[in-house]
């Protein structure tokens, strides 16, 4: 009996049959400047967004003034095998402060609430490593939903599709309820762009 070929390459596709319950299980996507962790929930999607310039603290310079004046001495100590003294002088004359790297921070959580209710069937949340595409698909109330998140060199993109072209509703938390809900006709693409 012949086994049918899979619809995907199992060596480059990671998938779950359930949404991520914690950050460590969400799928990453990014372009080196913008990044996101996608959880893949059917009722309330969470996309945790990062951006390369969002760190703890503020701008600082790790270069110490006058450090170059000690470089020749430090090099000589290294070549002479006096590593302890070279390390001491390096720490005092070449290492800026703070010595440790600043901590990377989460920029935001994009929360999308979907009003569709009912049992979810045929759920699949996957990351294709070849295309860098995260896909969440499932059936609910006889409608097939498919959401994709991918990154281009300029931005992160979110595409929402429905099998039927009826109007859908998405809401997200806001202090102004009138601005926290909108209607769309598929497909819809979100762009998260740094300006």
Secondary structure, DSSP 8 states (H G I E B T S, - for coil): ------SS-TTTEEEESS--SSGGGSEEEE-SSEEEEE---SSEEEEEEEETT-BSS-------TTGGGGHHHHHHHHHTT-HHHHHHHHHHHT--SS-S---B---EEEEEEE---S-EEEEEEEEETTTTEEEEEEEETTEEEEEEEEE-SSEEEEEEEESS---EEEE---SSGGGSEEEE-S-EEEEEE--
